[in-house]
Amino acid sequence: MKAAIIGGSGYTGGELARLLLDHPKIGLTQITSRSLTGKYIVNAHPHLRGKTKLKFIHPQQVEPTDILFLAMPHGLSSKNIETYRELGSKIIDLSADFRLSRGDLYEQFYGEPHPHEELLQEFVYGVVEVQKDEMRDADLISSAGCNATASILGLHPLIEAGLDIDHIVVDAKVGTSEGGKDENLGTHHPERSGSIRSYQPTGHRHSAEVIDQFGFDPGQVSFSATALDQIRGVLATIHIFADHDLEEKDLWKIYRKSYHDDPFIRIVKERTGHFRYPDPKLLRGTNYCDLGFEIDPITNRIVIISALDNLMKGAAGQAIQAMNIQQGFDETLGLEFSGLHP
C-alpha cells in the first residue's frame, strides 16, 4: 500500500517518514513541503540519510494514494479537507482541526467557529487504546494531541471503572519539540537553555480533548503546561479529587483490566530503584506510554503519572498505530523499538 504525507518538513513529518520508510506493509511514495519543494527530504531530516532518495513535492502535486497523513499546523487541514478527501481513501490528521466532536467547545478553546463543523462527527478521535474498535472501520481519524494522550490514557481506566470525579488537575511537563520546528525567541538557545518555563498555566487547548473525551464539565478539568530544557518527552502528573475508598491494590486491578491487551501501555510502579515511576527519558523514540499511580493517604487524592515521547506516542507513532488498526495489521507493526538507556 502507498502512503503520502502532507506537511512533511516538520518534526512530526520527519518521524512519520522514518516510521513509514521502515514499515513492512506500507510504502512512502509522496511527501510535501512548500518551502523545500524539489529538495531531498534528508535536507530537512538528516537522520534519514541512506534510507531514501525521496524528494519533497508541492502539495498541489500530490496524486491519489491509499493513506494520507496530514501533518500541518493548526487550521490548514480543515480549510482544504475536501481536496484531501479526494486524494486519500483513508486519512489520518495529526493536527488539532478535527479532534473535538462539538463545535461550541472548538470555538471556546480555539477562538473561532469551526469551518467544517459538519465533519466533526465523521472523524474518529485517535487515542488508540480508547478508540480501537471505532478505528477498525474508520476512513477519517483525528490523532490526539500529545498532552491529551498522556492525560486520557492516565484517566481512562478510572472513568471506565465508574469513579465519580469531582475535579482533575493535570500538570504536564513537556519537551521543547512540542513547540514545533519554527524558531522563535522562546526556542532560541540562549533564552531556552536552563529554563523551566510555565507557558500555558491555564486554558491549554489539549484540555478540551480531555473534556470532550469523557464528557466533563469544563470546570472539572484544570490543565497547566510547563516547558523543560529537554527535546522530547511529556510527563503528566494527574491529581484526581474524588470521593472514593480505593486502595493501591484496587488501582492495580483497574489498570490491568483496562490495558491487559494493549502492547504499548506499561504499568510502572516499583518499590525500589531509580526509575520507580514513569520517566519519559526511557521512552525516547518509542511508542510506549508508561503509567504509574499512588494514593495520598492524608488527602485521599489519587495521583496518576503518565509518560510518553511527544513525537511518537503523542504524534507520529500513535498515527502509525492507528493506521495499523485501520488496515487490519498487527498494531505493533513498525513500532517495535524498545528505547535506550542510558
C-alpha positions as CSV (number, residue, x, y, z in Angstrom):
1,M,0.0,0.0,0.0
2,K,1.1,3.6,-0.7
3,A,1.2,6.5,1.8
4,A,1.7,10.2,1.4
5,I,2.5,12.9,4.0
6,I,1.1,16.4,3.6
7,G,3.4,18.8,5.6
8,G,6.5,16.6,5.9
9,S,9.2,19.1,6.8
10,G,8.5,19.4,10.5
11,Y,9.5,17.2,13.4
12,T,6.3,15.1,13.2
13,G,6.6,14.8,9.5
14,G,10.1,13.5,9.9
15,E,9.1,10.9,12.5
16,L,6.2,9.8,10.2
17,A,8.7,9.4,7.3
18,R,11.1,7.5,9.4
19,L,8.4,5.1,10.6
20,L,6.8,4.6,7.1
21,L,10.2,4.0,5.4
22,D,10.8,1.1,7.8
23,H,7.2,-0.2,7.7
24,P,6.9,-3.7,6.2
25,K,3.4,-3.2,4.7
26,I,3.4,0.5,3.6
27,G,5.5,2.4,1.1
28,L,6.0,6.1,1.5
29,T,5.8,7.5,-2.0
30,Q,5.0,11.2,-1.6
31,I,5.9,13.9,0.9
32,T,5.2,17.6,0.6
33,S,6.8,20.9,1.7
34,R,6.0,24.2,0.1
35,S,9.3,25.8,1.1
36,L,11.5,22.7,0.2
37,T,9.8,21.6,-3.0
38,G,12.3,19.8,-5.2
39,K,14.8,19.1,-2.4
40,Y,15.6,15.7,-0.9
41,I,13.8,15.0,2.3
42,V,17.2,14.4,4.0
43,N,17.7,18.2,3.8
44,A,15.1,18.5,6.5
45,H,15.6,15.1,8.1
46,P,19.3,14.3,8.0
47,H,18.8,11.2,10.2
48,L,17.2,9.6,7.1
49,R,20.4,9.7,5.1
50,G,20.9,6.5,3.2
51,K,17.3,5.4,3.8
52,T,15.6,7.2,0.8
53,K,16.1,9.3,-2.3
54,L,12.6,10.8,-2.0
55,K,12.2,14.5,-2.7
56,F,9.6,17.0,-1.4
57,I,6.9,17.9,-3.8
58,H,4.4,20.8,-3.7
59,P,1.0,20.0,-2.1
60,Q,-0.7,20.7,-5.4
61,Q,1.4,17.9,-7.0
62,V,0.1,15.1,-4.7
63,E,-1.6,12.2,-6.5
64,P,-4.3,10.0,-5.1
65,T,-3.0,7.5,-2.6
66,D,-4.2,4.7,-0.2
67,I,-3.3,6.5,3.0
68,L,-2.9,10.2,3.5
69,F,-1.2,11.7,6.6
70,L,-1.9,15.3,7.4
71,A,0.9,16.8,9.5
72,M,0.4,20.6,9.1
73,P,0.0,23.4,11.5
74,H,-3.4,24.0,13.0
75,G,-6.1,25.3,10.7
76,L,-4.8,24.1,7.3
77,S,-6.4,20.6,7.3
78,S,-9.9,21.9,7.8
79,K,-9.5,24.6,5.2
80,N,-8.6,22.1,2.5
81,I,-10.3,18.9,3.7
82,E,-12.4,18.4,0.5
83,T,-9.3,18.3,-1.6
84,Y,-7.6,15.8,0.8
85,R,-10.6,13.5,0.8
86,E,-10.3,13.2,-2.9
87,L,-6.6,12.3,-2.6
88,G,-6.7,9.8,0.2
89,S,-9.2,6.9,0.6
90,K,-8.0,6.8,4.3
91,I,-6.9,10.0,6.1
92,I,-5.1,10.4,9.4
93,D,-4.9,14.0,10.5
94,L,-2.3,14.8,13.2
95,S,-3.4,18.5,13.6
96,A,-6.0,19.7,16.1
97,D,-8.5,20.6,13.4
98,F,-10.9,17.6,13.9
99,R,-10.1,16.4,17.4
100,L,-13.3,17.8,19.1
101,S,-16.8,16.4,18.5
102,R,-18.5,19.7,19.5
103,G,-18.4,22.9,17.6
104,D,-19.1,25.0,20.7
105,L,-16.2,23.5,22.5
106,Y,-13.9,24.1,19.5
107,E,-15.0,27.8,19.4
108,Q,-14.4,28.2,23.1
109,F,-10.8,26.9,23.0
110,Y,-9.7,28.0,19.5
111,G,-11.4,31.3,19.4
112,E,-13.3,30.9,16.2
113,P,-16.1,28.8,14.7
114,H,-15.0,25.5,13.0
115,P,-15.0,25.9,9.2
116,H,-16.5,22.4,8.7
117,E,-18.4,21.7,11.9
118,E,-20.5,19.1,10.0
119,L,-17.4,16.9,9.7
120,L,-16.5,16.8,13.4
121,Q,-18.7,13.7,14.0
122,E,-17.2,11.9,11.0
123,F,-13.7,11.9,12.3
124,V,-12.8,9.2,14.9
125,Y,-10.8,10.7,17.7
126,G,-7.5,9.0,17.9
127,V,-6.3,7.6,21.3
128,V,-5.8,4.1,20.0
129,E,-6.3,2.2,23.3
130,V,-9.6,4.0,23.8
131,Q,-11.0,4.2,20.3
132,K,-9.5,1.0,18.9
133,D,-12.9,-0.6,17.9
134,E,-14.1,2.6,16.1
135,M,-10.8,2.9,14.2
136,R,-11.2,-0.5,12.5
137,D,-13.9,0.8,10.1
138,A,-12.8,4.5,10.1
139,D,-11.9,6.4,6.9
140,L,-11.1,9.6,8.9
141,I,-9.0,9.6,12.1
142,S,-8.0,12.6,14.0
143,S,-4.9,11.7,16.0
144,A,-4.9,13.0,19.6
145,G,-2.6,15.7,21.0
146,C,0.4,14.6,23.0
147,N,-0.6,16.1,26.3
148,A,-4.2,14.9,25.8
149,T,-2.9,11.4,25.0
150,A,-0.9,11.3,28.2
151,S,-3.9,12.6,30.2
152,I,-6.6,10.4,28.6
153,L,-4.6,7.2,29.0
154,G,-4.0,8.0,32.6
155,L,-7.6,8.7,33.3
156,H,-9.4,6.2,31.1
157,P,-9.3,3.2,33.4
158,L,-10.8,5.1,36.3
159,I,-13.6,6.6,34.2
160,E,-14.3,3.1,32.8
161,A,-14.4,1.8,36.3
162,G,-17.1,4.3,37.2
163,L,-15.1,6.6,39.5
164,D,-17.2,9.7,40.3
165,I,-14.7,12.5,39.8
166,D,-15.2,16.0,41.3
167,H,-12.1,17.7,39.9
168,I,-8.9,16.9,37.9
169,V,-5.7,18.8,37.9
170,V,-3.2,17.9,35.1
171,D,0.4,19.3,35.4
172,A,2.2,18.5,32.2
173,K,6.0,18.9,31.8
174,V,6.9,18.9,28.1
175,G,10.0,18.9,25.9
176,T,10.8,21.8,23.5
177,S,10.0,19.8,20.4
178,E,6.3,20.1,21.3
179,G,6.6,23.7,20.1
180,G,7.4,22.6,16.6
181,K,10.3,23.3,14.2
182,D,9.8,27.0,13.5
183,E,12.1,29.0,15.7
184,N,11.1,32.0,17.9
185,L,12.5,33.8,20.9
186,G,11.1,31.1,23.3
187,T,13.1,28.4,21.5
188,H,16.3,30.4,20.9
189,H,19.1,28.6,22.7
190,P,20.4,31.4,24.9
191,E,16.9,32.1,26.1
192,R,15.8,28.4,26.3
193,S,18.8,26.7,27.9
194,G,18.5,26.0,31.6
195,S,14.9,27.3,31.6
196,I,11.9,25.8,33.2
197,R,9.1,27.9,31.7
198,S,5.4,27.9,32.5
199,Y,4.0,28.7,29.1
200,Q,0.3,27.7,29.5
201,P,-0.7,27.7,33.1
202,T,-4.4,27.9,32.2
203,G,-6.6,27.5,29.1
204,H,-4.4,24.9,27.3
205,R,-6.2,23.6,24.2
206,H,-5.4,20.0,24.9
207,S,-7.7,20.2,28.0
208,A,-10.6,20.5,25.6
209,E,-9.8,17.0,24.3
210,V,-10.0,15.6,27.8
211,I,-13.2,17.4,28.5
212,D,-14.7,16.2,25.2
213,Q,-13.5,12.6,25.5
214,F,-15.0,12.0,29.0
215,G,-18.0,14.4,28.8
216,F,-16.7,16.5,31.7
217,D,-17.9,20.0,32.5
218,P,-15.1,22.4,31.5
219,G,-14.9,23.4,35.2
220,Q,-13.9,19.9,36.2
221,V,-10.5,20.0,34.4
222,S,-7.6,22.2,35.3
223,F,-4.6,21.9,33.0
224,S,-1.1,23.6,33.2
225,A,1.8,23.1,30.9
226,T,5.5,23.7,31.6
227,A,8.3,23.5,29.1
228,L,11.6,21.9,30.2
229,D,15.1,22.1,28.9
230,Q,14.9,18.8,27.0
231,I,13.9,18.0,23.5
232,R,11.4,15.1,23.8
233,G,9.0,13.9,26.3
234,V,5.8,14.5,28.3
235,L,5.4,13.8,31.9
236,A,1.8,14.4,33.1
237,T,1.1,14.3,36.8
238,I,-2.7,14.0,37.2
239,H,-4.3,14.8,40.5
240,I,-7.8,13.3,40.9
241,F,-10.1,14.6,43.6
242,A,-13.0,12.1,44.1
243,D,-14.9,10.6,46.9
244,H,-13.5,7.0,46.9
245,D,-12.5,4.2,49.1
246,L,-9.9,2.7,46.7
247,E,-6.6,1.3,47.7
248,E,-3.5,1.0,45.6
249,K,-4.2,-2.7,45.1
250,D,-7.5,-1.7,43.6
251,L,-5.8,0.6,41.2
252,W,-3.5,-2.2,40.1
253,K,-6.6,-4.3,39.2
254,I,-8.4,-1.4,37.4
255,Y,-5.4,-0.5,35.2
256,R,-4.5,-4.1,34.4
257,K,-8.1,-4.8,33.4
258,S,-8.2,-1.8,31.1
259,Y,-4.9,-2.3,29.4
260,H,-4.1,-6.1,29.6
261,D,-4.4,-6.4,25.8
262,D,-2.6,-3.2,24.9
263,P,1.0,-3.7,23.9
264,F,2.1,-0.1,24.3
265,I,0.8,0.5,27.8
266,R,3.1,-0.4,30.7
267,I,2.4,-0.1,34.4
268,V,5.5,1.2,36.2
269,K,5.4,1.2,40.0
270,E,8.5,-0.3,41.6
271,R,9.3,-0.4,45.3
272,T,13.0,0.4,44.8
273,G,15.4,1.7,42.2
274,H,15.9,5.0,40.4
275,F,13.1,4.5,37.9
276,R,10.3,3.7,40.3
277,Y,7.8,5.8,38.4
278,P,7.3,6.6,34.7
279,D,10.1,8.7,33.2
280,P,10.0,10.0,29.6
281,K,13.8,9.7,29.3
282,L,13.3,5.9,28.8
283,L,10.7,6.4,26.1
284,R,12.5,8.5,23.6
285,G,11.8,7.1,20.1
286,T,9.3,4.6,21.4
287,N,5.5,4.2,21.1
288,Y,5.0,3.3,24.8
289,C,3.0,5.2,27.4
290,D,4.2,4.3,30.9
291,L,1.7,4.8,33.7
292,G,2.1,4.9,37.5
293,F,-0.1,5.8,40.4
294,E,-0.2,6.5,44.1
295,I,-2.9,7.4,46.7
296,D,-2.1,10.2,49.1
297,P,-3.3,8.8,52.5
298,I,-3.7,12.3,54.0
299,T,-5.9,13.9,51.4
300,N,-7.2,10.7,49.7
301,R,-6.0,12.3,46.4
302,I,-5.3,9.8,43.6
303,V,-2.1,10.7,41.7
304,I,-1.6,9.3,38.2
305,I,1.8,9.7,36.5
306,S,1.8,9.3,32.7
307,A,4.9,9.5,30.5
308,L,5.5,9.3,26.7
309,D,7.5,10.7,23.8
310,N,5.5,13.6,22.4
311,L,6.7,13.0,18.9
312,M,5.9,9.3,19.0
313,K,3.1,8.1,21.2
314,G,2.0,11.7,21.2
315,A,2.1,12.2,17.5
316,A,3.7,10.1,14.7
317,G,3.8,6.7,16.5
318,Q,0.2,6.9,17.6
319,A,-0.8,7.8,14.0
320,I,1.1,4.7,12.6
321,Q,-0.5,2.6,15.3
322,A,-3.9,3.9,14.3
323,M,-3.1,3.1,10.7
324,N,-2.2,-0.4,11.6
325,I,-5.6,-0.9,13.3
326,Q,-7.4,0.8,10.5
327,Q,-5.7,-1.5,7.9
328,G,-6.1,-4.7,9.9
329,F,-2.4,-5.1,10.6
330,D,-0.8,-6.1,13.9
331,E,-0.9,-2.8,15.8
332,T,2.8,-3.1,16.8
333,L,4.0,-3.3,13.1
334,G,6.8,-0.8,12.5
335,L,6.8,0.4,16.1
336,E,8.8,-2.3,17.9
337,F,11.7,0.0,19.1
338,S,12.1,-0.5,22.8
339,G,14.1,2.6,23.7
340,L,17.5,3.4,25.0
341,H,19.2,3.5,28.4
342,P,21.1,5.4,29.4
